[in-house]
Amino acid sequence: MITSALREALEPGAHVVVPRPYFQMYEIGARWYGAAIDVVDHAGYACDLGATVRAVTGKTRVVFLANPNNPTGLIVGSDALARLLDAVPDDVLVILDEAYREFVDDPGYPDGIAEVVRGGNVLVTRTFSKIYGLAGLRVGYGIGPEPLMRAIRDRQPPFHTGRQALVAALAAYGDDAFLRESKEVNAEGREQLRCGLEALGLEVLPSQANHVLVVGLDDAGALDRALLERGVIVRDAGPSFGLPGCLRVTVGTRRENEAFLAALADALAGRRGTSASTGG
Ligand SMILES: Cc1ncc(COP(=O)(O)O)c(C=O)c1O
């Protein structure tokens, strides 16, 4: 959906504003259509929405915002989103990426669709890859202004989404019990990870997604490798998101989270032991 929208909104030489940290596909997609990327620096670990608005020029065609964001799990609240949408000119499309929305339990989280209904030049994108667990099927959807949605549909190749993906997505969409359970397991796991990480003396951002970001690490790359040696895959957010000293950890089942925390405690003990002996 994101790349289909970019195909409609961009022409070579157009600009796309992308606040950091961001999902890399935004940049890859914009480049496919010959656009220039204006990256906006983050404020703390959050997207700097004031600077995002200031980065918009007459050449800007699209502004991206992921809510919640990847890799931080942070959300933009209703008021901040309304201010951003008010400040961005009407001829600039705001792509509001809600890939992780189903995991959110913060009551201050805005409903992106309400902004579309209100007539904003907003495209809300959602996916079956996250809470629905259908990542391999490559199926998602968007809600946006009618002319944009019609243009996307009219230029879509026929049968672009496979039958299995459509059948699975329709079945998953109506499966409220599965959704409730996934949300619950994730919320408990997120809290388990937060408590476990803080007990190890680490700082974690308050995530609303299905991953948490550990921040302020001395050497996230070394820790990433040490975890890999212990059979645990996390993401070093330095190379992939421009957030050095941060590790993104996906929430698992209770047992998986326990295994991760044990591996991390072991890796940290090894590193502290090494630096103590080196220092001595
Ligand atoms: C912010 C964000 N948007 C979209 C996606 C991808 O969704 P899909 O699998 O539907 O392409 C991801 C996946 O990691 C993501 O982090």
The ligand as a Tripos MOL2 file, in Angstrom:
@<TRIPOS>MOLECULE
LIG
   16    16     1     0     0
SMALL
NO_CHARGES

@<TRIPOS>ATOM
      1 C1          6.5080    0.8840   10.6130 C.3       1 LIG1
      2 C2          6.2810   -0.2940    9.7210 C.ar      1 LIG1
      3 N1          5.4200   -0.2010    8.7010 N.ar      1 LIG1
      4 C3          5.1860   -1.2400    7.8690 C.ar      1 LIG1
      5 C4          5.8530   -2.4400    8.0470 C.ar      1 LIG1
      6 C5          5.7070   -3.5560    7.0720 C.3       1 LIG1
      7 O1          4.5020   -4.0530    6.8820 O.3       1 LIG1
      8 P1          4.3080   -5.1120    5.6920 P.3       1 LIG1
      9 O2          4.8700   -6.4040    6.1510 O.co2     1 LIG1
     10 O3          2.8360   -5.1120    5.5190 O.co2     1 LIG1
     11 O4          5.0350   -4.6020    4.4830 O.co2     1 LIG1
     12 C6          6.7590   -2.5830    9.0760 C.ar      1 LIG1
     13 C7          7.4870   -3.8500    9.2070 C.2       1 LIG1
     14 O5          8.4470   -4.0300    9.8620 O.2       1 LIG1
     15 C8          6.9860   -1.4880    9.9280 C.ar      1 LIG1
     16 O6          7.8710   -1.5690   10.9110 O.3       1 LIG1
@<TRIPOS>BOND
     1     1     2 1
     2     2     3 ar
     3     2    15 ar
     4     3     4 ar
     5     4     5 ar
     6     5     6 1
     7     5    12 ar
     8     6     7 1
     9     7     8 1
    10     8     9 2
    11     8    10 1
    12     8    11 1
    13    12    13 1
    14    12    15 ar
    15    13    14 2
    16    15    16 1
@<TRIPOS>SUBSTRUCTURE
     1 LIG1         1 GROUP 0 **** ****
